[in-house]
Amino acid sequence: MKFGSCRSQLYDAQKTGRAKWESLGDVWDDTARRDFEEKLWGPLDQRVADMLRAIDQVAVLFTQVRSECEYKWDS
């Protein structure tokens, strides 16, 4: 199983979303924005970051499993 392209798409989406959110700060800086960031945007961004780390960990495990299975079948 390859995780690279899905992870890359998720990372790119997060990066784009972060950039757009930051640029909004120039035109939208009030209590509603800060509330939105605290309650929605911040937690969403953190969950995506956590998911990217989890994908990386699962990819490492799958690589190890594949390697061990191939070694056992070749022996």
Buried (B, 14 or more C-beta within 10 A) or exposed (E): EEBEEEBEEBBEEBEEBEEEBEEBEEEEEEEEBEEBBEEEBEEEBEEBEEBBEEBEEEBEEEEEEEEEEEEEEEE
